[in-house]
Amino acid sequence: MEQLREPIFKKREIVVRIPKGDAFAQTKDIVAKVLYRGEKCCNYEVGDTILFNKGVGTELTYFKDDLWKIEVEDYVICKLTDNE
C-alpha cells in the first residue's frame, strides 16, 4: 500500500484543520493553527494560531482530515499570541 506524502504548497497559501463541531458552520471568523504554509509565505509559521474569515478559502480533504486552504496569507486577519 502506498503511503501518502506530506503536501508541499508552492505559493503564499496557509492551510489549517477545520475545527470540529458546529462552530465552523455557524461562525464566519475562525481561530485555527497553521498546519502547512506555502514556500512564499513570509508572515506565518507552522504552529501559529491565526484568526481568519472563512469566506476567503476553500475546503480540502487530505489524509482523511478536513482542511481549509486560505489562498493568500494576506487574507489572514491576524496572528494570535499569548500574553504571558
VEXLORO-889067 format. One line per field, with one value per atom (N, C-alpha, C): residue in one letter; atom name; x, y, z. Coordinates in steps of 0.05 Angstrom, whole numbers. Example, Ala and Ser with C-alpha at 12.3 -4.5 7.8 and 13.67 -1.06 7.14 Angstrom:
BEGIN
residu: (a/a/a/s/s/s) .
atome: (N/CA/C/N/CA/C) .
u: (264/246/264/257/273/258) .
v: (-114/-90/-66/-45/-21/1) .
w: (156/156/156/142/143/157) .
***
This chain:
BEGIN
residu: (m/m/m/e/e/e/q/q/q/l/l/l/r/r/r/e/e/e/p/p/p/i/i/i/f/f/f/k/k/k/k/k/k/r/r/r/e/e/e/i/i/i/v/v/v/v/v/v/r/r/r/i/i/i/p/p/p/k/k/k/g/g/g/d/d/d/a/a/a/f/f/f/a/a/a/q/q/q/t/t/t/k/k/k/d/d/d/i/i/i/v/v/v/a/a/a/k/k/k/v/v/v/l/l/l/y/y/y/r/r/r/g/g/g/e/e/e/k/k/k/c/c/c/c/c/c/n/n/n/y/y/y/e/e/e/v/v/v/g/g/g/d/d/d/t/t/t/i/i/i/l/l/l/f/f/f/n/n/n/k/k/k/g/g/g/v/v/v/g/g/g/t/t/t/e/e/e/l/l/l/t/t/t/y/y/y/f/f/f/k/k/k/d/d/d/d/d/d/l/l/l/w/w/w/k/k/k/i/i/i/e/e/e/v/v/v/e/e/e/d/d/d/y/y/y/v/v/v/i/i/i/c/c/c/k/k/k/l/l/l/t/t/t/d/d/d/n/n/n/e/e/e) .
atome: (N/CA/C/N/CA/C/N/CA/C/N/CA/C/N/CA/C/N/CA/C/N/CA/C/N/CA/C/N/CA/C/N/CA/C/N/CA/C/N/CA/C/N/CA/C/N/CA/C/N/CA/C/N/CA/C/N/CA/C/N/CA/C/N/CA/C/N/CA/C/N/CA/C/N/CA/C/N/CA/C/N/CA/C/N/CA/C/N/CA/C/N/CA/C/N/CA/C/N/CA/C/N/CA/C/N/CA/C/N/CA/C/N/CA/C/N/CA/C/N/CA/C/N/CA/C/N/CA/C/N/CA/C/N/CA/C/N/CA/C/N/CA/C/N/CA/C/N/CA/C/N/CA/C/N/CA/C/N/CA/C/N/CA/C/N/CA/C/N/CA/C/N/CA/C/N/CA/C/N/CA/C/N/CA/C/N/CA/C/N/CA/C/N/CA/C/N/CA/C/N/CA/C/N/CA/C/N/CA/C/N/CA/C/N/CA/C/N/CA/C/N/CA/C/N/CA/C/N/CA/C/N/CA/C/N/CA/C/N/CA/C/N/CA/C/N/CA/C/N/CA/C/N/CA/C/N/CA/C/N/CA/C/N/CA/C/N/CA/C/N/CA/C/N/CA/C/N/CA/C/N/CA/C/N/CA/C/N/CA/C/N/CA/C) .
u: (17/0/18/12/28/21/42/38/35/16/12/35/43/64/53/69/61/60/39/37/57/65/83/68/64/50/71/67/88/83/60/54/53/34/32/8/0/-24/-18/-39/-39/-60/-54/-73/-77/-102/-109/-128/-131/-151/-177/-199/-225/-233/-240/-247/-271/-272/-294/-318/-341/-366/-380/-400/-416/-403/-382/-370/-362/-351/-343/-367/-388/-412/-426/-425/-441/-426/-400/-384/-369/-366/-350/-321/-315/-287/-278/-257/-248/-219/-215/-188/-178/-153/-142/-111/-98/-69/-61/-39/-28/-15/-25/-14/8/3/21/22/44/47/61/54/67/96/112/141/145/126/130/116/105/92/113/111/132/123/97/87/78/75/64/81/82/97/78/85/70/69/45/41/30/31/19/-11/-23/-52/-61/-80/-89/-119/-128/-156/-161/-181/-186/-216/-224/-252/-255/-273/-275/-285/-293/-302/-279/-255/-232/-217/-229/-215/-232/-219/-233/-227/-246/-242/-225/-207/-191/-196/-194/-195/-170/-153/-127/-120/-109/-103/-127/-150/-176/-182/-167/-173/-188/-205/-217/-200/-189/-171/-183/-173/-183/-158/-159/-136/-144/-128/-131/-112/-122/-107/-82/-84/-62/-60/-36/-32/-43/-45/-56/-85/-99/-127/-130/-108/-110/-114/-132/-138/-115/-106/-84/-73/-49/-37/-44/-51/-58/-35/-28/-6/-16/-2/-8/4/-10/1/13/34/46/74) .
v: (-24/0/25/44/68/87/98/117/145/160/188/205/224/242/268/282/308/327/344/362/385/394/417/439/461/483/503/514/530/560/569/598/610/628/643/633/608/598/589/588/578/556/534/512/505/504/497/474/461/440/453/444/455/447/466/459/441/422/403/417/406/416/437/450/469/496/501/528/537/520/527/534/519/524/550/557/579/605/605/629/636/662/668/674/683/687/663/650/625/627/614/612/583/581/555/557/533/532/526/538/534/506/489/462/462/477/479/508/516/542/540/557/558/567/559/566/597/611/641/656/642/654/666/690/702/712/713/724/704/679/659/633/619/594/571/547/524/524/521/522/548/570/595/593/607/609/634/631/654/657/681/688/694/681/687/685/697/696/673/654/630/636/660/668/670/669/672/646/624/599/577/554/531/506/487/463/443/429/407/382/359/334/319/315/302/287/263/247/243/242/238/261/283/307/327/343/365/390/400/422/446/470/495/509/516/530/559/576/605/612/621/624/641/663/682/690/690/697/724/742/769/768/746/743/736/729/723/750/750/775/782/763/768/742/744/722/727/706/709/699/714/706/706/691/691/715/727/750/740/725/715/725) .
w: (0/0/0/-18/-20/3/15/37/26/36/26/37/20/28/38/54/64/41/39/17/18/-5/-7/-22/-10/-23/-33/-57/-71/-70/-62/-64/-37/-32/-6/10/6/20/48/64/92/93/106/109/138/147/174/175/198/202/209/196/203/231/248/276/276/295/298/310/305/316/299/310/295/293/308/308/280/264/237/219/221/205/213/239/249/252/248/252/227/221/197/204/228/236/252/244/255/266/289/301/296/285/280/279/281/280/251/243/216/215/196/192/171/149/126/117/105/94/67/49/23/25/6/6/5/-7/-10/13/32/55/73/82/98/125/131/156/177/169/188/186/209/210/218/212/221/252/263/292/302/286/293/296/314/317/302/284/268/270/263/260/231/219/190/185/163/154/135/140/124/96/90/64/44/53/35/30/34/30/17/14/2/19/19/34/18/32/21/38/27/42/36/56/52/78/76/99/117/105/120/138/136/152/135/148/134/138/116/117/103/110/97/87/61/48/44/57/53/30/8/-17/-15/0/3/32/43/71/78/59/64/73/68/76/106/119/148/162/181/196/214/231/249/260/272/287/316/331/359/376/397/414/443/460/489/502/521/536/562/561/586/588) .
***
